[in-house]
Amino acid sequence: MSSSDIFDVLNIRPKSSSPDTGTHPPSSGSLAVKQNKPQVTGIQRELYSLLGDNTPSVPIKSSNKFKDSLNSSAKPSPWSFVEFEANSHVKLRHWVKGSKELVGASVEPSSFAKFNQHLSIPSFDEEEYEQFMSGNNSEWSYEEVRYLFDLCRNYDMKWFVIADRFDYNSSNRKLDDLKDMFYTVCQRYFLLRDPENPLISQLNFPKEKELERKEHLERLLSRTAAEIAEEEALIIESRKFEMAAKKTLQEREALLQLLDHPHSDKPISQFLTSQGMSQLYANLLNDKNRKRKLDSSTPENPWMKQQQQFAQQRQQIQHQQQFKQGQLMQQQQQQHQQQLIQQQKLQQQQKLQQSQENQQNKENQPKQQKSSNSQSEENSSKDQQSEDTTEIKTEGQRLNKKQKIELQNALRRKQDSEYAEQLLEKFTPEERKSLGVIAHGEKLAPGVYLRSSKISTYKPAVQNKIVATLQELGLSVRPAMPSLAVVNEHEKLLRKIATLLEIKKQVDKFAAEKQIVNQD
Amino acid sequence: MPAPPVTKRIKTLSVTRPIIYGNTAKKMGDDIPPNAPKDHTHLWTIFVRDPRGEDVSYFIKKVVFKLHETYPNPVRVIEAPPFELTETGWGEFEINVKIYFADVSNEKMLNFYHHLRLHPYVNPETKEVERSNDDSEVPEDEVKAVYFDEIVFNEPTEQFFQLLMTKPGNLLPANKTPNCVFSRQLEQEEVDRIHIGMKNIDGEIKAYEEKLKEAMKSAA
């Protein structure tokens, strides 16, 4: 059963056999399609043919997941279990490739026998020993040393094994004692035999250091989990401290930089040269970057707070100095006031902070006063050198950006209005009126408009009430003659009405509240 | 049309010119103009002019009246004084008025609406029939709706300023005349009326302030 059969049952004609190509047998079309399709495996042929021209919704991959089954025609090679010589007195058997006839003829030594190498441990008799050990008041007897060297030879310098097996007259020798003795003897032996050998110094065994090392190791390994955790926590804590210290240092540096910053009230002669100018520029640029960094850091650090306070105080002191340039009397009063305010501020902060910081602040106040005094002295001396120009400059610097822009706008407007006034100079007030020209001196959008269209309107709710009020007063919403004078008066009236409405609202609200209170 | 050259404006200075605009209308009766449709009953004239009848063409280039769409060629352009348009009609509608200014002004046109009035008012309070929106006298069979306003040229260009300074265009007639009420007299009357209103409001504000104070006291 194929797809064409199903199409037959369902009375569907295959696509390829449309009415005008009906002469072609339908099977040929589908066959051609089938031939074009890639061979798909992993699905039964009958099932696949049911799919017909439809593409399966899930892609069928023609990859085989499993390894190909072993398909080799080669004969298995023979392996034989043959004897070999592991040692001069031990014989063992192992599997070797090759037929028994070929391999098993002779017993061969093990291929690993060449790795069975032994250290050459010096051997000596008692005479020799006495010779090279003369002057060494060791408690070791020749027999014991001999015993140790034998053990070393037997166990191939495996010290833990040697220490384990060492049992000479039930003496209590430790591993390090054995090592020490062995290396001392070796050193002395080689010194006698070959004093020129440069390797002799390496036979030195520092017993004390070794013991110390082992002690440390033991202590390290015998820590409890709690101790390990504590240690880690301590490490983290110390890192934090380090970071904080670093930060504090940075900030202090920044603050110092700020203090070094060229003051606007100082003479500018040093910046007049191109070199000085470029230096100043570099400084300022540096400073800018620093400041940004400071802002971005979180002010959790108590040090930071402290420094910010200092900065604030500095600013305020500078302000005070500004006033000093003016009247002395006023300045003193203002300074006093500002200090009072400052103190209040600080006290408010202190309330929130701990008593510990309280003390710090008390220390600050005298400091700050001191610094303000000293700075003012500086200032007064420098004022004599440069007065007017720097004053303007300092004012400009201290105003923030917004204020600056406003100031600029005001200045520009002033200039403009001066120009306008100049234009109107030749006209008398009467002439001006008849010409309909005024210099209003305000910033209004340029362009033409009808006077009546600029009468102000209020919020819809308020506007409705205002209109009602105007009607009560017998006035129209739009003055019959919206000339400048009339509109100005009209505006005043509107503002008054708005005020009245506001007051009325308040009174009503109050009355309502009172009523509620009385009801209770 | 090439863009007018950008000229410098005089900052913080403004020049004012008063205008009146509005319409007069009367019933045609039997003497219907020959080309008027038969259902038209009224002959009306809409105008824009100086209160004293002075020439305004030195700063107004043209005035465009946009009539109801049922009129043929509803957009009527008047390019020379007098800036007025006479038509016939049977109904009231909003006329869009556009005033274009002299090229040197470099100003946009001024755009506002005037409600064409053909029928007399009936005062809702006095039930009297009024034939004008102000107290000016009108012929027996006429209806009039005239408004005063001021055109304010804020920060005019230098050239336009010089042009405007050639004529004392802001003068108003000293007293009301039967034809035109808009005068310095009316202006003063308006100001006085507003002042009376302000006095009333001031009194009320004081009264409420007292009330508020009392209420506060009693609450405390």
HADDOCK unambig.tbl for C-alpha pairs under 7 A between the chains (distance, minus, plus):
assign (segid A and resid 416 and name CA) (segid B and resid 11 and name CA) 5.44 0.50 0.50
assign (segid A and resid 416 and name CA) (segid B and resid 12 and name CA) 6.50 0.50 0.50
assign (segid A and resid 417 and name CA) (segid B and resid 11 and name CA) 6.68 0.50 0.50
assign (segid A and resid 417 and name CA) (segid B and resid 12 and name CA) 5.60 0.50 0.50
assign (segid A and resid 420 and name CA) (segid B and resid 10 and name CA) 6.63 0.50 0.50
assign (segid A and resid 420 and name CA) (segid B and resid 11 and name CA) 6.93 0.50 0.50
assign (segid A and resid 420 and name CA) (segid B and resid 12 and name CA) 6.87 0.50 0.50
assign (segid A and resid 420 and name CA) (segid B and resid 13 and name CA) 6.14 0.50 0.50
assign (segid A and resid 433 and name CA) (segid B and resid 170 and name CA) 6.85 0.50 0.50
assign (segid A and resid 434 and name CA) (segid B and resid 168 and name CA) 4.99 0.50 0.50
assign (segid A and resid 434 and name CA) (segid B and resid 169 and name CA) 6.43 0.50 0.50
assign (segid A and resid 434 and name CA) (segid B and resid 170 and name CA) 4.80 0.50 0.50
assign (segid A and resid 434 and name CA) (segid B and resid 171 and name CA) 4.93 0.50 0.50
assign (segid A and resid 435 and name CA) (segid B and resid 165 and name CA) 6.38 0.50 0.50
assign (segid A and resid 435 and name CA) (segid B and resid 167 and name CA) 6.76 0.50 0.50
assign (segid A and resid 435 and name CA) (segid B and resid 168 and name CA) 4.22 0.50 0.50
assign (segid A and resid 435 and name CA) (segid B and resid 169 and name CA) 5.53 0.50 0.50
assign (segid A and resid 435 and name CA) (segid B and resid 170 and name CA) 5.17 0.50 0.50
assign (segid A and resid 436 and name CA) (segid B and resid 15 and name CA) 5.29 0.50 0.50
assign (segid A and resid 436 and name CA) (segid B and resid 16 and name CA) 4.60 0.50 0.50
assign (segid A and resid 436 and name CA) (segid B and resid 17 and name CA) 6.36 0.50 0.50
assign (segid A and resid 436 and name CA) (segid B and resid 169 and name CA) 6.95 0.50 0.50
assign (segid A and resid 436 and name CA) (segid B and resid 170 and name CA) 4.78 0.50 0.50
assign (segid A and resid 437 and name CA) (segid B and resid 14 and name CA) 5.73 0.50 0.50
assign (segid A and resid 437 and name CA) (segid B and resid 15 and name CA) 4.19 0.50 0.50
assign (segid A and resid 437 and name CA) (segid B and resid 16 and name CA) 6.12 0.50 0.50
assign (segid A and resid 438 and name CA) (segid B and resid 13 and name CA) 5.88 0.50 0.50
assign (segid A and resid 438 and name CA) (segid B and resid 14 and name CA) 5.58 0.50 0.50
assign (segid A and resid 438 and name CA) (segid B and resid 15 and name CA) 6.42 0.50 0.50
assign (segid A and resid 439 and name CA) (segid B and resid 12 and name CA) 5.76 0.50 0.50
assign (segid A and resid 439 and name CA) (segid B and resid 13 and name CA) 4.27 0.50 0.50
assign (segid A and resid 439 and name CA) (segid B and resid 14 and name CA) 6.30 0.50 0.50
assign (segid A and resid 440 and name CA) (segid B and resid 12 and name CA) 5.74 0.50 0.50
assign (segid A and resid 440 and name CA) (segid B and resid 13 and name CA) 5.94 0.50 0.50
assign (segid A and resid 441 and name CA) (segid B and resid 12 and name CA) 4.68 0.50 0.50
assign (segid A and resid 441 and name CA) (segid B and resid 13 and name CA) 6.93 0.50 0.50
assign (segid A and resid 442 and name CA) (segid B and resid 12 and name CA) 5.56 0.50 0.50
assign (segid A and resid 443 and name CA) (segid B and resid 12 and name CA) 6.36 0.50 0.50
assign (segid A and resid 446 and name CA) (segid B and resid 154 and name CA) 5.15 0.50 0.50
assign (segid A and resid 446 and name CA) (segid B and resid 155 and name CA) 5.23 0.50 0.50
assign (segid A and resid 447 and name CA) (segid B and resid 107 and name CA) 6.27 0.50 0.50
assign (segid A and resid 447 and name CA) (segid B and resid 153 and name CA) 6.00 0.50 0.50
assign (segid A and resid 447 and name CA) (segid B and resid 154 and name CA) 5.32 0.50 0.50
assign (segid A and resid 447 and name CA) (segid B and resid 155 and name CA) 6.73 0.50 0.50
assign (segid A and resid 448 and name CA) (segid B and resid 107 and name CA) 6.59 0.50 0.50
assign (segid A and resid 448 and name CA) (segid B and resid 151 and name CA) 6.88 0.50 0.50
assign (segid A and resid 448 and name CA) (segid B and resid 152 and name CA) 5.57 0.50 0.50
assign (segid A and resid 448 and name CA) (segid B and resid 153 and name CA) 4.50 0.50 0.50
assign (segid A and resid 448 and name CA) (segid B and resid 154 and name CA) 5.95 0.50 0.50
assign (segid A and resid 449 and name CA) (segid B and resid 110 and name CA) 6.72 0.50 0.50
assign (segid A and resid 449 and name CA) (segid B and resid 151 and name CA) 5.83 0.50 0.50
assign (segid A and resid 449 and name CA) (segid B and resid 152 and name CA) 5.40 0.50 0.50
assign (segid A and resid 449 and name CA) (segid B and resid 153 and name CA) 6.77 0.50 0.50
assign (segid A and resid 450 and name CA) (segid B and resid 149 and name CA) 6.51 0.50 0.50
assign (segid A and resid 450 and name CA) (segid B and resid 150 and name CA) 5.58 0.50 0.50
assign (segid A and resid 450 and name CA) (segid B and resid 151 and name CA) 4.71 0.50 0.50
assign (segid A and resid 450 and name CA) (segid B and resid 152 and name CA) 6.00 0.50 0.50
assign (segid A and resid 451 and name CA) (segid B and resid 149 and name CA) 6.35 0.50 0.50
assign (segid A and resid 451 and name CA) (segid B and resid 150 and name CA) 5.18 0.50 0.50
assign (segid A and resid 451 and name CA) (segid B and resid 151 and name CA) 6.19 0.50 0.50
assign (segid A and resid 451 and name CA) (segid B and resid 152 and name CA) 6.30 0.50 0.50
assign (segid A and resid 452 and name CA) (segid B and resid 149 and name CA) 6.40 0.50 0.50
assign (segid A and resid 473 and name CA) (segid B and resid 197 and name CA) 5.95 0.50 0.50
assign (segid A and resid 480 and name CA) (segid B and resid 148 and name CA) 6.78 0.50 0.50
assign (segid A and resid 481 and name CA) (segid B and resid 148 and name CA) 5.50 0.50 0.50
assign (segid A and resid 481 and name CA) (segid B and resid 149 and name CA) 6.58 0.50 0.50
assign (segid A and resid 481 and name CA) (segid B and resid 182 and name CA) 6.94 0.50 0.50
assign (segid A and resid 481 and name CA) (segid B and resid 187 and name CA) 6.33 0.50 0.50
assign (segid A and resid 482 and name CA) (segid B and resid 148 and name CA) 6.85 0.50 0.50
assign (segid A and resid 482 and name CA) (segid B and resid 149 and name CA) 5.65 0.50 0.50
assign (segid A and resid 482 and name CA) (segid B and resid 150 and name CA) 6.86 0.50 0.50
assign (segid A and resid 483 and name CA) (segid B and resid 149 and name CA) 6.88 0.50 0.50
assign (segid A and resid 483 and name CA) (segid B and resid 150 and name CA) 6.20 0.50 0.50
assign (segid A and resid 486 and name CA) (segid B and resid 187 and name CA) 6.67 0.50 0.50
assign (segid A and resid 486 and name CA) (segid B and resid 190 and name CA) 6.60 0.50 0.50
assign (segid A and resid 486 and name CA) (segid B and resid 191 and name CA) 5.53 0.50 0.50
assign (segid A and resid 489 and name CA) (segid B and resid 191 and name CA) 6.65 0.50 0.50
assign (segid A and resid 489 and name CA) (segid B and resid 194 and name CA) 6.80 0.50 0.50
assign (segid A and resid 490 and name CA) (segid B and resid 194 and name CA) 6.57 0.50 0.50
assign (segid A and resid 493 and name CA) (segid B and resid 198 and name CA) 5.62 0.50 0.50
assign (segid A and resid 496 and name CA) (segid B and resid 201 and name CA) 6.83 0.50 0.50
assign (segid A and resid 497 and name CA) (segid B and resid 201 and name CA) 6.51 0.50 0.50
assign (segid A and resid 500 and name CA) (segid B and resid 205 and name CA) 5.25 0.50 0.50
assign (segid A and resid 503 and name CA) (segid B and resid 208 and name CA) 6.61 0.50 0.50
assign (segid A and resid 504 and name CA) (segid B and resid 208 and name CA) 6.44 0.50 0.50
assign (segid A and resid 507 and name CA) (segid B and resid 212 and name CA) 5.55 0.50 0.50
